[in-house]
């Protein structure tokens, strides 16, 4: 602990002492009744007390320095995916308690944390090896985020190097500034095995059309054999062919032409007949679900000037094969047949463009207005009642998207909402914004770190027509940033696809609608459903209860009650077993009963069975680029010694400096009171009081 003077000079201390002495001398220089000894004592008490009070007025600071040792953190991450159990190295299997043994060997000199991962990162080292996905890069990213600014000594990564989600783990490993030791599980020796490596296909097709599927067939240690491929549609064989295997590591992309002859969700199963002594037959079969549609809904995207947002919006919507987007200049609207389109997106209509848009504005089709630097904001205000913008100056400002948890019009996944809040800002005209009281606001504007009440993206129902408003431009930045950070465009695609699906949903004016967030769910994924109920005036209501019964093909029933959300209903039915399901929802409004039927599918995930040979080359590269080492399961016992001998792994002492006013020290107050009390007591005893 030391004293620092901040903005004042330390030479004030002698001045304070002089002040104390002078004050005491004036009081006790000419005492009449005091003896010499009491007079000197009273002089000292007064001089010290006044000097301390004077120093307090100068307000020096007390600096305290503490040293906090932080033990090195050792992170253990164990792959808990299905491939570890399906394709083990039987000659060098990793012991179940290896992580706990390592923690005991390291002792109290290290802070050890154990995790397991599949598609996500989980606490602890529970090892059931049942998870259907592996995302190594996500596990590394989450560990790096959890222990940012901590003294990470080493990361021990135990896996077979096989991943089917996320980007290349080598790139994420570079962001972790520590030594990485990898434990190589699985077997790198190819064994006799046939498998379907991948299937490329479109999730939708149109009734009566042929469509193509590309299948990657692989065979190992099976040279000279014949691979028998068969394809069935809903249990009925529609195609079969033989493929000759002419190498020990055989791979071939096989194009298959199939026909969409029935409407609805069709199940196509691809199967490779097993050969003798095959390692695994689980990877011989893959199932895909394709939705066969009568026709696409057409969306008209109108704009005044070319902009990179236009292609991003068009491509994002068309990832939902239910929709086809026609992009056109507003000046060419006369050559278009407006009645052919289910909705229209008006991208930044400028001054004078609204007269040309009159056929669209007068129609009953859903509309989506998008503002920005080129938009006529006054005309945009007049064209809709969802969002009003008070814009005075021709200036723009950057705003970030802030998703609202209470948005109820439709469902966005948690990952999409999380991504949207982290994407770059959009450009919106400078001003104040307000949403109609009946509007459903999905995104609000965040300026820097300040969350505002201004709407950025909102939806409403105007006299039976659904209208959306996005106040800013720049979604092309979203697309680039999302791909850079996550390697895909899923958030942007889901946002625009779901928005267009919602805007066009009530075009047929059904009084009661129930629809899942998608028709085919992955195994383990939560089943999300939405419901809408309209009164006779076609106004959304959610007073009555809505129940639903989901029935599997085996006859098992799952009953749920929808939750009211905003003006509609939502249901998270959790995860369901693999299979096909039908559902029937019921709602009663007065004496009227409404029913809605549909179907959904939960497909099996076979990602973990598509690779049987471990990728130890990847694990060696990750370890060596960080200064670590790849170990075989039999060498795990060396980990503790490697960590102890690593000079980069050591306890770090952090210096913590804190400053506080000297007046905050309570003992100084007590000491002053003691001095003045002692002075008063002595004066009292000597008869001076």
Secondary structure, 3 states (H helix, E strand, C coil): CEEECCCCCCCHHHHHHHHHHHHHHHHHCCCCCCCHHHHHHHHHHHHHHHHHHHHHHHCCEEEEEEEEEECEEEEEEEECEHHHHHCCCCCCCCCCCHHHHHHHHHHHHEEEEEEEECCCEEECCCCCCCECCCCHHHHHHHHHHHCCCCCEEEEEEEECCCCCCCCCHHHHHCCCCCEEEEEECCCCCCCCEEEEEEEECCCEEECCCEEEEEEEEEEECCCCCEEEEEEEECCEEEEEEEEECCCCEEEEEEEEEEECCCCEEEEEEEEECCCCCCCCCHHHEEEEEEEEECCCEEEEEEECCCCHHHHHHHHHHHCCCCEEEEEEEHHHHHHCCHHHCCEEEEECCCCCCCCCCHHHHHCCCEEEEECCCCCCHHHHHHHCCCEEEECCCCCEEEEEEEECCCCCCCCCCHHHHHHHCCCCCEEEECCEEEECCCCEEEEEEEECCEEEEEEEEEEEEECCEEEEEECCECHHHHHHHHHHHHCCCHHHHHHHHHHHHHHCCCCCCCCEEEEECCCEEECCCCCEEEEEEECCCCCEECCCCEEEEEEECCCCEEEEECEEECCEEEEECCCCCCEEEEEEEEEEECCEEEEEEEEEEEECCCHHHCCCCCCHHHHHHHHHHCCCCEEEHHHHHHHHHHHHHCCCCCCEEEEEEEEEEHHHCHHHHHHHHHHHHHHHHHHHHCCCC
